[in-house]
Amino acid sequence: MAEEVLITPPGKITSHLTSSLLAVAFLTSFGSSMLYGYNLAVVNSPAVYIKDFYNRTSVSRNGTGLDGEALTLMYSLTVSVFAIGGLLGSLMVGMLVTRFGRKGTVVNSTVLVFIAGSLMGFSRICGSPEMVIFGRFVTGIHSGISLSVVPMYLGEIAPKNLRGFLGLVPSLFICAGVFSAQILGLHEILGKEDHWPLFLSLVVIPTFIQLMLLPWFPESPRYLLIEKHNVHATIIALKWYRAKCNIQSEIEEMQEEQRSLSSVETVSVWRLILDPLVRWQLLSVVVINIGMQLSGIDALWFYTNDIFRNAGIPEPEIQYTTVGTGAIEIIAGLIGCFTIEKLGRRPLIIGGFLVMGFCCAGITLSLVLQVHLPFMRYVSVGCVVGIIAGFCIGPAGVPFLITAELFKQSHRPAAYTVGGSLNWISNFTVGFVFPFLQMSAGSYCYLVFCCVCLAVAAFVFFVIPETKNKTFVEISQMFASKEAVPETQGLGHPDQLKLRKMNGYGTLENGSLEFDSSSSVP
């Protein structure tokens, strides 16, 4: 079970990071989130061999090879069909987490990885490009599910003072997945022509480890209490994750959230969209999830080698330069994990998008000028590193964390469905359109990403309040209305919390709560 926690007065409980919390965060992220990062980058290194396989298969079937445009189209489909699967998976999240729970959904979805790994691993033996494409589609479904469910699960089992740290663990493993694909894709390891089917199918290994160990850990306590009304199982789960801590305060906070819900049933996506009380939360989720993908990060991950080639990096050095960027991702992810509870969510996501925006403009400038100034090719590589580092510090994980924090239990699955589906639609758009955008606009295509990054940073600065160390109820109250909230709305004890008049962005004036002294006992 878990280890020691720090016990403080009721209402101000600060839990230590226990072994159980850390184990669940690592298991779910290692067997699910890491696969998302791995599958983003795994098609980069063997691209030439996959295209050659498609061409040779066409010759054997039809007696003629594919022309350049058809080959580009098939490879773009191979890259982008992963996002189509992700979109389908994200649309299933609400139904799955309601029926199977958070942990149950993570465990049950592992079957998709074994199906996908088998299809891709045996594709060359069977001479079937369709198996590669369909395998990418199936693993995309798994990533679409896990990309939403893992942050939801970790956000619900974490105490509020550790929610940011645990919420960014999945993004750290996404970076680790990208880095693993870059390392294994080196010519000296699995970067040879004979090895690309094995390279694509290695996703089954971390999933198998997760499947063996994760079922031994408890379900989300919030799910057990608020949705299943199982107090006994909730207490057992909290004791597992909190150990010696007085869990009464946490149970009371969950019950308070349960009482504040108009219905304990899970809200549908349509009801979420029509609910005026969560309009600003929903708009925030839409903007940050679309911005996360339209920032251009997936274009860099899908086509890193081509970008470096166009930047003038010698061919033998490209694979090692790509691996170097992967190491930067890990370092940036660690910085984000260990600073989020001190700095908060807003500085990381705003700073990350600003760095990405300026670096996108820097890529365009350096690629234009490198014809006359050869040293600018290294500036463009530095800008690529800056985009990746800026992304991994904040925008890689904070949007999923914020999605969990901005909504109460009944609205959270629908919010993840909306955010996840928009995330994957944007992912597909970038992956499919970027090669053609690059051919038509050349170096100037990165200015589109620059504008998106700066716009999202501005939106977060003006609209989204800081959620660090606040309960889900407090965060919901901050967004409750643009108008004054009746003073009778509170927490049900003598010191009633009263919301001050909302400003134009749906956040509190001065960003805080004040106690209504008139309701206190003299």
N, C-alpha and C positions, 0 to 999 in steps of 0.2 A: 504494500500500500504506500501512501504518501508519507513524507517526512514532516519535520517540524514547520510550523507556521508562526508568525508573530501575532500575538493576541493583543488587541487594543480595545478601547471602549466601544460598546455597541454603536453601530451606525458609522464607525470609522475603522472598520476592519481592514488591515493591510496584510495580505497573505504573502508568505515567501513562495518562491518557485519550488514546487515539490517534484520529487522524482516521477510521480505518476503523471503530473501535468506535462513535464518535459518529455516523457516517454510517448504519450499520446500525440503530442505535437510533432515529434520526430517520426513516429510510425505513419501517421496519416499523410504527412508531407512527403516522406520518403517514398511511399507506395502509390501516391496519387499526384500531388502537386509537381513532384520532380519529373514525372512522365510528361507533363505538359511542356516544360522547358526542353526536355530531351527531344520530344517530337517536333518542336519548333525548329531545332537546329540539325536534326539527324539527316535531313534530305539535302543539306548544304554540301557536305563533303563528297558523297557519292553521286552527285548530280550528273556528271559525265557518264558514269557507268549505267545509271538508271535510264538515261536517254538512249544510250547504245543498246540496252536490253529492249527498250520499246521499238527501236528501229529494226533490230534483228528479228524480233517477233513479227513485225509487220512484213518483212521480207519473206519469212518462212510461211506466213499465212496467205499473203496476197501477191507474192512475187516481186514486190516493189517496196522500197523504203519510204519513210515519211519525209516530206520537205521540211525546211527549217521552221516555217510558221506552224505547221501541224505538230512538230516535235515540241516547240515552245508551249503550244496550247496544252498538250498532254502533260508536260512537266508542271505547268502552272496549275492544272487540275489536280495533279498529285499533291502539290503543296497546299492548295486551297481547300481541297475536299476535307481536310482535317478540320477546318473551320466550319464547314457545313455540318459535319458530325457534332462539333462542339455546340452549334446552335440548337440542334435537335436535343442534345443532352441537357442543355440549360433550360429548355422548355419543359423538361420532365422533372426538374428539381422539386418544384412545389408538391407535386403528387407523391414523389418518392419519399421525401423527408417527412411528410405527414403520415404515410402508411408504414414506413420501415424505421423511422427515426433518423437522427443524424449519423450516428455510428453505423446503424444497420444499412443505410444507403451506401456508405463508403465500402463496407464489407461486401455487400451483394453486387455492387457494380464491378468488382474485380474480374468477374467472368468475361466481361467485354475485352479486357486486356489479353487474356489467354486466347480468345478467338482471334483478335487482331494480330497477335504475335505469330500464331500458327499460319494465318493467311500470308503475311509478309515473309515469314521465314521459308515457306515452301513455294513461293511464287516463281522463282527462277527454275526450280526443278519441274514445275508444271508448265512452264512457258506461258505464264498468264500475267500480263500487266494489270488485268482487272483485279487480280488478287492483291496487288500492291495498293491500288487505288481504294478498293473496298476495305482493306486492312487499315489504311489511313483514316478512312471514314469511321470505322468502328472505334478505333482508339481515340478519335475526336469526340465521339459520344461520351466515352469515359472521362475525358478531360473536361468536357462541358459540364458533366455532373460534379466531378470532384473540385473543379475550380470554384464552385459556389458552396458546396456542402462542407468542405474542409474548413474554410474560414468561419462558416456558420457554427460548426461544431466546436471549434476552438474558442470562438467568441462567447459561446454559451457556457463552457466549462471553466473559463478563466475568471478569476476575481477581477474587479474593475481596475485595480492598480497594475495588473499584468496583461490586460486585454490587448493593449497595443503591441507588447513584445511578442506574445503568442500569436497575435494576428498577422505579424510579419514573418513568422517562421515559414509558412508556405511559400511566400515570395522568395525567401532565401533559398529554398529548395528548388524553386523554378530556375533561379540562377545557377544552382548546382547542376540541374539537369542539362541546361545549355552547355555548361562547362564540360560535363561528362561526355556529351556528344562531340564536342570539339576535340577533346583528348582522344577518345576512341576513334575518331575519324582521321587521325594522323595516318600517313601512309605506312608508318612503321608498325601500326597496330591493326586496325580494321579498315584502313583506307584503301585497301587493294580491291581490284575488281571482283575477286572470288568471294569476298567477305561481306558485301553490302547486304545480302538478305539476313545474315546473322546480326549485322549492325542494326538493322531496322527492328529485329524481333527481340532484342535484349530487354525490352520493357517488361517482360514477364518475370524477371528475377526480383526486382524490388517489390512488385505486386505480390509475389508468392510469399516473401518475408512478411509483408503486411498482413496477408490473409492468415498466416500462422499465429500471429501475436495479437493483433488488434481485438479480436473477439473476446479476449480475456478482460478487457477494460470496460467500465460502465458507460451507459448511454448519457446524454446530456441531462443534467439535473433539471434544467428549465423545461425541457421537453417532457420529462417524466412528471413534473408537478403541474405545469400549466395546461398541457395538452392531454396527458394521460391520468392526471389526478391521483398519482401513485405516490403518496407521501413517504411511505416506507422505503421504496426504491430510491426516492430523491435523497433521503437521509443517508442511505448506504453510499450513494454516488458521491455526495458531498464529503462524507467521512473519508472516502477513498482519495479524493482530490485535495482535501483540506486537512486531514488528520486531526491534530489536537485543537484546531480552531473551534471557537464557539460558533456553530453553524446556524444558530437561531436567527441572527440578523439577516443572513442571506436568504433564509426561507421566508422571513417576513417581507423582504424586498421583492421576492418573486410573487408572493401572495398579493402584495400591493399592486404589482403590475397586472396580475390576473384580475383583480377587482376593477382596475382602470380600463380594461378591455370591454368594448361594447359587446363582443362575442368572443368566446374562447375558440371558436372554430377558425380554421385557417382561411384568410381572406383570399378570394380569387384575384387574378391579375386585373380583370375588368373592374372589380370593386375597388381595388387599389388605385386605379387610374381615375375613377370617379370620386374618390374620397377627398373632399376639399381640405381636410385637416392634415393631410400628408403631402400636399401639393409641392411644397418647397423641398421636402425630403426626396420625393420622387424625381423632381427636376434635377436635384443635386446628383442623384445616382445616375440619371441619364447622361448628364454632362461629363462626369468624371469617367464613366465607363466607355463612352464613345471617344473621349479625348485620350484615354489610355491607349487605345489601338490606333487612332488616327494621328498619334504623335510621331509615327514613323518607325517605332521600335521593331515591329514585326518585319518591316521591309529590310531593316538592317540584319535581323536574325535569319530571315529566309535567304537573303542574297548578299551576305557579308563578303564572300569570296569575290563576287562580281564587283562589288563596290571597291574593294581593295585593288582589284585588277585595273579598274578604270582610273583609280587614283595613281597608278603607275608603280605599284609595289611589284618587285620581281616575282615571277610565278613560284619559284621554289620557297620563297619566304612567306607566301600568303597564309599557308596553313598554320605557321607558327605565330604570325601576327594575330590570326583569329583566336588561337588558344590564349594569347596574351589578353585579349579583350574579355575572355571568359573569366580569367583570374580577377580582373577589375570588377566584374559583376559580383563575384563572391565577396570581395572586400567592401564594395558599396552596400551590398545587402546586409552584411554584418554591422556596418555603421548605422544603417537604418534601424535594425533590430535593437541595438543597444542604446540608441538615442531617442527613440520615439516616446518613451515614458517620461523623459526629461524635457524634451523640446516640444512635444505634442504632435498632433497629426498635421495641422495646417502648415507649419514651417517646412516639414518634409515634402509634402505634396506640392506646395507653391514653389519652393526652391528647386525641386526636381524638374518641374515643368519649365521653369525659367531657364535652367541650365540646358535642357533639351532644346528649347526654342532658339537660344543664342547659338548653340552648336550646329543646329540645322542650317541657320543662316551662314555659319562659318564654313560648312561643307560646300555650299554653293559658291561662296567667295573663293575658297581655296581651289576648287576644281576649275573655276573660270581663269584664275590667275596662274595656275601651275604651268600653263603653256609658256609663259614668259618668266616665271619664277619657279625653278624646279624644286626648291625647298618646300613649296606650298603643298606638295604631295604628302609630306609628313604632318602638316597642319590638318589636312583632311582626315588623316588617320587619328590624330589627336581629338578632332571633333567627333568622330565615330565613338571613340572611347568615352568622351564627355557625355554623349547622348546615352550610352549604355549605363554609365555610372549614375547619371542624374535619374534615369528611370528606375534603377534598382534601389536607390536610396529611399524613394517615396512612392512614385506613381505605380510601381510594380505590385505593391501590396496594400497600400492605404485605401484605394477604392473599395476593395473587398471588405476590409475592416470597417470602413465607414458605412457600408451598406448594412452590416450587422448592427452597428451602433445607432443608426438613425431611426430604426423601426422597432416596434414592440413585437412580441412573440407572434401575434396573429397575422401581422403584415409582413414579417421577415421573409418567409418562403417566396411570396409573390414578388417582393422587392428584388430578391436574388434572381428570380426568373426574368424579370424585366432587365436588370443590369447585365446578367449573363448573356441573354439573347442579343442585346445591343452590342455587347463586347464582341461576341462571335461574328455578328453581321459585319461589324467594322473590321474585324480580323480578316474575314474572307475578302472584303472589298480591297484592303491594302495588298494582301497576298496575291490576288488575281490581277489587280489593275497596275500595281507598281512596275512590273517589267515594261508594260506598254507606255506608262507615264514617263518612265525613264528614257524610252526610245524617242518619245515625241518632245518632251520638254528638256531632256538632257540634264545638265547640272542644276537647272532652276526648279526641278521637281521638289527639292527639299524645302523650298520656300513655303510650299503648301503646309508641310508639317510644322514649320516655324510658326506660322499664323495660328494653327490649331493649339500648339503648346502655350503660346502667350495668352490666347483667349481663355483657355481652361484655368491657367494660373490666376487671371483676373477674376474669373467667376468664383473660384474658391476663396480668394481674398475678400470679396465683397459679400458673399452669400453664406458660406458654410462656417458655423461657429466651431470653436475648439471643443472636442468631446472627451479630452483626456480626464481620466479619473472620475467620470460621472456615471451614474446608473442609467439604465435604459429609460426609466421613467423620467428622470431629470432631463435627458436629452430630448425625449418626446415633448416635454413641457416647453422646452426652449423653442420648439418649432410649432407649438400648438396652434397659434393664430397670429395674424398681423395686428389684431385688435387686442384690447385689454381682456384678460381672462378673469372671470368672476373670482372674488376672493374666497369663495366657499370651496373652490377646487383645491384640494391639498392632500396631505398624506394621512389624515385621520388621527393626529395627535395634537396636544395643546398648541405647539408652535407651528401654526399653519404656514405653509409656504405660499407666498403670493407672488405672482409674476408681474413684473412691471410692464408698462405699455410696450408693445413690440415696435421695432423700427421697420423701415420699409423692406428689409430683407428677411423678415420672419425670425429674427434672432432677438435676444434680450438687449435692451439698452444697457450699456456697460457690461454686457455678456454675463450677467450674474443673477442669482436669486436673492431675494431679501425676505427676512422673516417679518411677519405681520405681528407687531408687538401688541396690537389691540386685542388679539385673541389669546395672549398669554395670561397666565394666572397671576394676579397682583402679589 
